[in-house]
């Protein structure tokens, strides 16, 4: 059967997907910056040093546009023009501010760029004619990230949608395949089965199995974009994973999901072999939907059907734990 040869291609592709290395959450996308800054200098001259790290993976953010603008409210309101900060490497940016008079100044730091989510933070310093800057050390600042969706966000949502549609189409297609290719004439009405079989063999098989590369490609894309931290597979790596909020739980759910997907593939293969194997004809088809499905699917088909909601539950749990990890990292100020 052509479907057997299709399976020989599908299984290696899925195994490649399962073994695909996870990349940083913002690899190739918009990084969400955490801003840390310090002021140095004395008198009215200040040097602003800013360090940008990605909230999700902790990597330094390079290639951003960073500006610093000083303002004061007393003795009267005044705002100085923004000063661009020069990139110094390793996610650090620095520039000089000339404060025009002694006062309490608020320095607003703005971050933008093609690969950086727009964000801002601020810190205060008291400038005198002779005093030094305070604070003198680098301080992680509360960072406000612009909450508008970027073009990359829409692309990621579109890929997630396509992946979900393709997955559900393939899952339902296996059930159609079981009825269409069944050789037992007693499973259901023979005229209906014959029409379904002709359609599946001519058109449906191509539509059905064409979904497999779509699932694999979009799955790899989502793995590279969605994984909130680098996965660990060695004993030492797993010990380090304990320091990541919800890290062991996330990876444990991911392993369960991959195991369930392996069960899905195995039972689908057994179901294909079963329905295409000649069987003893029946005089009358079974009555009732449950008996018809049991007769058509068998034990392997029933396991397949039961596994479907379990793998969907694992997928939803991964998304939920991802959100918990992201919130915990932001609130704890880690990385």
N, C-alpha and C positions, 0 to 999 in steps of 0.2 A: 504493500500500500504506500502511496506517496506520503501519507501522514507519518509513517515510521521514519522516513528519511528526514522529514521536517523536525522530528523530535531529536534526531542526532545533531542537528544544528542548534536547536533551542536550548538543550541542556547545557552545552558549553558556554553559550552566551549568558545564561542565567548565573552559572557558576562564576563567570568573569565579573558579573555585576556584584555578586555576593562578596567577592574578594577585592573589589575596587577600593583603593586606599581613600580614606576621607581626607579632604583638604580643609583648610581654615574656613570658617563660616562665611567670611567676606572675600574669599579668593575670587578676584575678578569682578567683585561687586562693590557696593558702597560700604565703606567702613564707618562704624559709629565711634567717634572719638571720645576718649576720656582725657580731660585737660588737667594738667598739673603745671603750676607756674611758680616762679620766684622773682623777686626784685632785689637788685643789688645796686650799690652806688651810694653816694652821699650828697647832701645839699639838694639842689633842684634837678640834678642829673640822675636818671635812673636807667638801668639796663634790665629789660624784661626778657626772661628766659622761659620758654614754654616747651613742655614735652607732651607729645600726643601718642596715646596707645589705643589700640582697638579694644572696645569694651568686651567683645566676645573672646578673642584669642590672645589678647595681651601683646600682640606684635606692635612694634613702632610704626607709626603712620608717616610715610614720606610723600613728598610731592603735593602737599596741601598748601593752600593760600591762607596765611595767618596774619592778622593785623591786631594792633593794640591801640585803643583810643582812651585818653584820660579825660575825666570830667570832674567837676566839683559843684557843690551847691552853696557853700558859704566861703567867704563873705558874700559872694554873689554867684549866680549860675554861670558856668563856663564849660565848654566842651572843645577839646583840641582835635585837630584833624587826625584820622587814623594813620598809624605808622606801620608800614609793612615790615614783618619780621623775616629775616633771612634764614634759610634752612641751613642747619649746622651738621646734619647727618644724624642717623639713629633716632629719628622722630623728634629731634630738638630744633627749636627755632629761637632766634634772639634778635633784639633790636634795642635802640636807645630812645628814651623819652626825655624831652626837655619840659619840665613842669615850670610854669611861668611865675608862680608865686607860692609862698608857704600856705598850705591848706591841707585838708583831708581829701585826697583824690581817690576816685574809683577808676580802676583800669579795666576796661571791657576788652576781652579777647574774643575775636570772631574767627571761626575756622570754616573754610569752604573748599571746594575743589571737585574735579570731575569724578573722583573715586572716593570722596569723603562726604558723609552726611553733614549738612550745614549744622553747626553747633556754636555755642557761646558760653562764656563763663566770665566772672569778674572777681577782682580782689581789691582791697582797700589799702592805702598806705598814707602815712602822715609825712608830709614834706616840710622840712624846715631848712633854714639857710645853712646849717652846719650838721644836722643829724644824719644818721645812716638810715637805709631803707628797712622797713619792717613789713611783713616778716622777711627774715634773711634767708630762710631755707625754702626748698621746693615744697609746695603745698598742693595736694590734690584738691581740685575745686569742684563744687557742684556744677555739673555740666547740663545745659539745656540744649537738647537736640531737636532740631526742627522736625515736626511731625507730619510733613507732607510726603506723599509717595513719589519716589523717583521712577524714571523709566525702567530701571533694572528691577524695581519691585513689581511692576506690572508684568515684566517678562517672567519673573519667577512664579508669580501667581498663575500665569497662562500655562507654564510648563507643568505645574502641579495639577491644574485642571485636566490637561491632556493626559497626564500619567494616570489620573484617577479614572477618566473615561476609558482609556485603553485597557486598564486592569479589569474594570468591571465588564467590558466587552469581551475580553478573553475568558473570564470566569463563566459568563453566561454562554459563550460560544462552545465551551466544553459540554454543557448540558445539551445544547442543540446537536452537537456532534454525536453524542451518545444515542440520541433518538434517530438521527439521520443515517448513521452507519450501522445501526443494529441489524444483524442478520437473522434474528429470531422474528418470524412474521407474526408471532402472537403477542408482541409487546403492546402494540396499539393498532388502530385502524390501518389496514395495509395501504389504502389509497393515500391517506395523509402521510404515512411514513415514506411512501414512494415519491411523492411530490417533494417532501422535505429532503429526501436523499438526493434527488436530482439537482435541486437548488444548491445544496451544500457542496456536492462534488464539482459543480460547474462554477459557482460564484463564491459560496460561503466559505469554502476552505481557504481561498486566497484572502478574503476579508478577515477571516478569523486569525490565521497565522501571521498575517502582515502586522498584526497588533504586537507581536512578540518583540521585534526590533524597536518598535516605538516605546514599549515598556522598558526595555533595557536601556536605551539611550536617555530617556527622561529620568529613569531611576538613577543612573550614574550622575546626571546633572543635579538632581535633588540631593544625592548623597554628598556631593561636593559643596553645595550651597547651604544645606540645612543643618548639617552636623555642627553642634554648637562648640565642640572642642575636638582636638585630635584624639582619635580612638587608640586604645592600647591593647596589644594582644600578647605581650610577654609578661612573665611574672613580675619583673621589676616595674614595668609600665603599669600593670594593674594596681600595684601598691601606690604608685604616684596618682593614679586615678582617684584614689580615696580622698585626695585633697581637693578635688573638683566638686563643687556643689551638685548633688544628684548624679555625679559621674557614674558610679557603679550601677545605679538603678537604670540610667539611660542605656548603657551598653548592655546590661542584662536583658532589657526589653528588646533591644535590637537583635541580640542572639536568638531570643525566642521567636521573633518575627521571621528571621531567616530560616529557622528550623521549621516553622509552620509552612513557609513557602516551599521548602524542600518536600514536605509531606504533600503539599498541593500538586507539585510536579509529578511526584511518584504515583499518586493515586490517579491523576489525569492520564498518565501513561498506561497504567494498568486498566483503566476504564476504556481507553482506545483499543488496547489489545483484546479486551473482553468482548466489546460490541462488534468487532470485526471478525471474531472467531465463529465459525459455523456452529449453530446450536440445533437442538431437536425442535422441530416445529410444534406449535400448539394448535389445538383445534379451535379454541376461543381465546381471545385476549383477556387479561385479568380485568376485574371490575374495580372502579374507584381510583382516585388520583394517587393515593399512597401505594397501592399494590402495583399500579402501572410504573411509578417511579422506582420502586424497589426491584421490579422485574427488569427494568431498563438499566438501572445503575449498578445494582449489586452492592456488596459490602464496600468495595473500594470507592464506588460512586457516592455512597452515603457518607463515608469518611471525608471525601472531597467536599461535599456540601456542608458538613459540620465544620470543617476547617476554615471555610470562607469567612464566617462572622468572627472567628477567633483571630484571624490575621488582620481583619479590619479593626478589631479592638486593640491589637498591638500597635497598629499604625497610629490610631488616635492617641494611645497612651504615650507614644514617642513624642508627638507634637505637644502634649500637655506638659511632659517632663522637660521638654526643651524650653518652654516658657518659664517653668519654675527655675531652671538653671540660669536663664538669662536674668531674671529678676534677682535671684540670690547673688549673682556676680556683681550686678550693679549696686545693690544695697550694701554688700559687704566691702565694696571698694577693692576687690581682689584684682590681680594681674595688672 
